[in-house]
Amino acid sequence: MEKSKRKILVTGGAGYIGSHTIIELLEKWDGEIVSIDHFANSDPATFDRIERITGKRVRNHAVDLCERAALDEVLAKERGVHGVIHFAAFKSVPESMADPQKYYHNNIASLLNILEGCVAHGIGSFIFSSSCSVYGNIANLPVSETTPLGHAESPYGYTKQIGERIVQDFTRVHPALRSIALRYFNPVGAHVSGTIGEAPINPPSSLVPVITRTASGKIPLLTVHGNDYDTTDGSCIRDYVHVSDIASAHVLALEYCARMSETERFRIFNLGTGKGVSVLEAIAAFQKISGLELNYSIGPRRDGDVAAIYSDTTLSERELGWVAQRDLDEMMRSAWVWEQHSAQ
């Protein structure tokens, strides 16, 4: 792939997927990378870690994307932005069930503002961080990009459904815009260096950081939310995919935007491994690679969870040229190395 000199703006650059994508961009995209992140659920030290890995310092603007005037100031300063990768959003399913207003306000208002900013400042490429939660509870698996979307089981999932439609409609009425929505399945793991990984400021609700924090003693007990689902072992099934594989897809998506035609300016791609793994299987995988026995118990189902979901990645393989490279053992191994590193 030829390197580009074009400037890329990453929103939520200090976040989990955003930081790994910045590393991928710094290694493969020969242009300036700029971030916007006001650290609502991330650590400013993430940029120090990125610099240790890449030798490059990323400029960050600590701006809330819901503040349109502040965003416009940033875009006016950062002239010549070619593309935006939009990660900045709240993402906890349980929190969204408890505080839906917070999620609707932040996730939708920030998206509208950044899209309006792209149009106003002539930014032509837009990559939207979507989620497999848009599918809801689906009977027929695996899900492909043409699978009809079901009822979103959480306000978080609904913001992603709404977000995709907003991006599609903006792209339809602004001919200069090219957009891609990437539907992540369950990103896990950490950078191979062990220097950077998932480090939310708020208590984690995703399975793998809960597993690693239980193993390190930060969490006393891991609760498996339900063992009475209609699945192989009664626990929820997910498609876990390494965060560095997810990150690599964003570079390919930016290149794909440059090839999009006048008639097809919005695309959706699944990012997963195509393999379903249950919660209990994930716990067993971690115990195998770590040699530790986790302290866990079975609890009631959690509101907002779907029973099972995993991906059909045929389209992303054919069109993006993207295939997940790392297996479940590597996901767990890298997550555990990061947990031990971050505890030091």
N, C-alpha and C positions, 0 to 999 in steps of 0.2 A: 504494500500500500504506500503510495507517495505521501510524504509528509506535507502538511499545510502550514502556512504562516498566519492563518486566520485566528482572531481572538475569540475565545469561548468563555462565556459567563456561566458559572455553576451556582445555582441557588441551593442553599443547604450544604455548602461545601465542607463544613466541619462535621456533618452527620456521617452515619455509618456507610451507606452506599455512596454518598457524595464524595467522601474523602478517598475511598478506594478508586472511584472513577477519576478523580483529580490525578492520582498517581498514574493511572493508566494513560490519561491524556498527556501528562508530562513526559511519559516514556515514548508515546507513539504519535503525538500531535505536536508538530514543531511550530507552535504559535503560543501566544500569551494566554495563560489561564487565570481568570479572575473569579473570586467568590463573593457571594452575599450570604451572610449567616449572622443572626443576632443572638445565637447561643441559647435559644429557648430550651433545647434538650440536647446540647452538645457542649464540647469543651474547647475553649480557645487554644489549648495546648496541642490540639490535633494538627494545627499548621506547623508546629515545631516538629512533630513526628513525621509529617509529610516531607519536611525539609531534610530530616535525617536520612530518610529513605532515598530521596531523589536528588538531593543537593540543590534544590530550587525552592525559593520562597514565594508563596502565593499571596498576592494582595487580597485582603478580605475587607469588605464593607459591612460593618455591624449595623445593618438596617433591617427593620421589620417590613416585609413586603406588603403588609396590609396598610402601610403608610405610603400612599401613592406619591406625595410630594418628595419624600426622602428617596424613594426609588428613582424618580425622574432625575434627581440631582446626581445619583450614581451613574445612570445611563448617559447623562450629558457629559460627565467627566470621562467615562470609559468609551470614548468614540471608537467606531470601527468594529464593534462587536459583530461577529458573523453569525453566531448561534448561541442559543440558551439551552442548558440542560436543567430542567426544573425539578429538583428534589424536595424543596422546602415545603413540608407539610407535617402535621401531627399524624401519628400512625398507630396508636394503640387502640385495638378493638375494645378492650374493657373500658378504657377511659372514655372512648367515644360513646359507649352505652351509658356511662354515668353522666357525661357532660356533652350532649350533642351540640348545643349551641356553640361551644368552643370550637368544635370541629367544623361545623358549617361556616362559621365566620372566618376562621383562619384559612382553611384549605380552599374555600371558594374565592374569598376576597383576594388572597394573595395570587391565585391563578389569574383572575381577571386583570389584576394590576400588571402582572408581568407580561401577559399577552398584549394588553393595550400599550405597554412600553415597547414591546417588540415592533408593533405596527408604527408607533410614533417615531421610533428611532431607526427604522429601516433594517431591522434584524430579520434575516430570512429563514433561519432554521430553528426549529423548536422541538425539543425532545421532552416528552411528558412522562414522569414517573408514575405509572399506573400499577395495578395490583390484580392478582388472581381473585381477590375478594369481589370483583365486579361480577363474577359468574354466579355467586350465591350457592345454594344447595342444588347441585346438578346430578340427575340420576345417571346419565350416560357419560362415562369417563373413558378415555381422557377428553379434556376440553380443547377445542381448537378455536382459532380466532373467529370462526363463523358460528360457534355455539351460541344460541340465543341466551342473553343475559337473564338470570333469574332475579328473584327478590333479594336485594342486598340485605345481609343479615345484621349489619351494623351501620351506624351513621358514617363511620370511617369508609366502609365499602361503598356506601352511597355517594360520598364525596368523590370517589374515584369514578363511579359511573357518570355522575354529573360532569366531572372534570373532562373525561374523554369527549363527551358531547360538546362541551364548551370549546375545547381545542378544535374539534372537527368543524364546528360552525364558524369560528374565527378564521380558520384556514379557507373555508368555502368562500367567504366574502372578501378575503384579502389575497388577491392573486399572487403577490410576491412571497407569501408565506408557504413554507414546506414543513410539515409536522409529522412526528411519529409518536405513538403511545406504546410504551414498553410495559407489558403486563408481567411484573415479577411474580414468581411463585414464592418460595420462602427462602430469602437470602440468609445464609449462615456462614460461619467460618471467619477467617481473618487473613491479613496479608502474610505472605510466606516468611517475611522477616520477623514476625511476632511483635513488631513495633506499633502496629495499629490494628484496631478491631472494633467490635461493637461496644460502645461505652456510653450508654444513655445516662443523662443526669437523673432522670426520674426512674423509679423502680422498673425493671424490665418486665414485659409481659410475654415476649417471644420465648419459645421453648429453649433454644440452645444457650442463650446467656443465663437463663434460669438454671439450666443444668450445670454450667461451669461455675456459677456462683454458689450453687449448692455444694459442688465438689470442693471448692476452696473454703467453705465455711461461712461465706457472707450471707447465705440464705440457709436457715436451719433445716427446712423441709421442702421438697419439691412436691407440688400437688399435680397429679394427673387429672385433668378436668374431664371426667367421665370414662367409664369402661363398658358402657352399654350401647354404644353406637353399632350400627349394622356394618361393621368392618371386620377384618380378619381376626383382630384380637380385642375388639370393643372400644379401642381408643381412636382418636381422630387420625386421619391420614392426610399427609401433606407431601408436596414435591419440594424437597430441600435442594437448594442450588448454591454453590459457593459464591460469595460476594465478589471475588475477583473475576469469576466468569461473567457475572452480571455486569461488572464494570467494563469489561472488554467489549460488551455489546454496544455500549454508548458511543465508542469511537466508530464502530461499524455503522451505527445509526446515523451519525453525522455525515459520514461518507455517502450513505444511501440517500440522505436528503438532497445531496448535490446532484444525484442522478434521477430524481423524481421528475415526472413529466408535468405538463400544464394541466392535463386532465385527471391525473391521480396525484394529489398533493398531500393526502393524509393516509397513513398506514398504521396498522396495529400489529404487534408481534408478541407472542408468548416467549417468556424466558424461563425455562425450567429444564429439568433433566428427563422428564417423561416417566419418572419412576415414583410411585407412591410409597411413602414410608410412614408407619404408624408412630405415635408418640412412644409407645413401649419399645418399638424397634429402635428408635433414635436413642433412647436411654441405654439399651443394650449395646449399641454401637459405641457410645461414649465409654461405657464401662469396659468394653474390650480394649479400646486404644489407650485408656488411661490406667487400667489395672485397678480401678477404684470401684467400690460399691456405693451407689448413690442412696441417700436417705430420701425415699419418696413414698407417697401414699396415694390412694385413689380417692378423689373427691367428686362432688357433683359436677354436672355439665356447666359450662360457662356460657352465659348469654353472648350471642353474637358469633359463636363458632359454627362453621359448617362441618359436616361429618367427614367428608373426604373430597379431595380435589388433587388432580395432577394433570400434567400438560401433554398436549400433542405439539411437538416443536418442529413439525415438518416445514411450516412456512418460514420460520426464522432460519432454519438450516438452508433452505433453498434460496431465499431472497437476501438475507443478511450475510449468509456464509458463517453463521454462528452456531457452535455446538459447545455445550458445557463439557469441560475437560476434567474436572476434579470430582472424585467419588465421595461417598458418605464418610468413609474413614478419614480422608483428608480434611473434609469439613470439620469433623469433630477434633481431629488432631490439631489443626491450626487454631481453632477456637480455644482449646485448652492451653496451648502455648501462649496465646494472647492473654488469657486470664491469669496465668502465672506471671507473665511479664508485667501486666498492669498492676498486680498486687505488690510488686516490689517497691 
